[in-house]
């Protein structure tokens, strides 16, 4: 859904959208290497303990939507 209740609050988790783009690269565009890179970037960010508030656990660092997107981009 569009989640209008959290729009503009920098708390949405962008990882599902990012991983959906990886799936599109793999399945629709036959770009499996690019998809692998995106998936590895997401894994690296999660391995660093970065989380949005909806998936945060004790010992992880909570960051916002923009920071999560930036972290994945930097991990690429």
N, C-alpha and C positions, 0 to 999 in steps of 0.2 A: 504494500500500500504506500501511499504518499506520506503518511505520518504527519498530517498538518499540525498536530499538537506539539511536535518538537521542531518544526521548521524554523530555521534561523537561530537555533540554540546551540549549534556546534556539538551535538551529542549523538547524532545518528552514526551508526556503524557502517562505513563504506565498504567493508571487506566482501560482503556478498555481491555487491555490484562489480567490484574489481574482479572477483573470481568468476562472475558471469561473463565478463569480457574475455577472460582467459578461455572459458568454455567456447565462446563464440570464435575466438582465434583458432582453437583446436578443431572444432566440429564443422563450422561453417566456412572457414577460410583456409583450412588445411595448413595452418601455421603452428604446428605442434611445438617447434622450438621457442617461438615467442610465448606461447601459452605456458610452457615449462618455466620460462624466465619469470613470468608474472606470478605463477604459483610459488616458485622458490622465494621471490621477494616477499610475498605475504608470510610465508613460513619463517623467513629470517626476522621479520618484524615481530611476529608472535614469539619466536625464540628469545628475542631480546626482552620479553616481558611487557611489551606495550599492549594496552587494551583500551577499548572504549568502555564506558561505564557499564554497558549491558553484558559484557563478557569478562569483566574484571574479577580477579580472584585475589586472595591475600598474597602479598608479595609481588604483585604486578603494578605497573605504573599506568594510571588512567590518563588518557589523552583524548582530545576532541576529534571531531570528524576531519577537520582540515589537517591537523597534525598527523593523523593516521594516514591520510592520503599522501602527505609529504614524506612520511617515513617509508611507505611502500615505494614511492617514486625514487627516493634516494637508494633504497635497497636494490632497485633494478640495475 
